[in-house]
């Protein structure tokens, strides 16, 4: 049975993976590109953004990096396109668009 994330490859069969809900090592989310799951993606209009930072703490995937007190562009590697940030923005600076756009 493969118990470490580094041992997981496309060749590993379902019989070889760890059982669901069993965590054998921490910090593996940084290596998993969950952004491939989304169908919609958030896009920011920097002219409308007031840097209020209300969007950053509501993102369940921590896909809105903040540096030196200012938000940066979305981290699409992790963003699943849930739209919570767009709903939280009081200035309409975040819109959801088709992921292929």
Secondary structure, DSSP 8 states (H G I E B T S, - for coil): ---SGGG--TT--GGGS--TT---SS-GGGG--GGGG-SEEEEE-TTT-----TTGGG-TT--EEEETTEEEEE-TTT-----HHHHH-TT--EEEEETT-
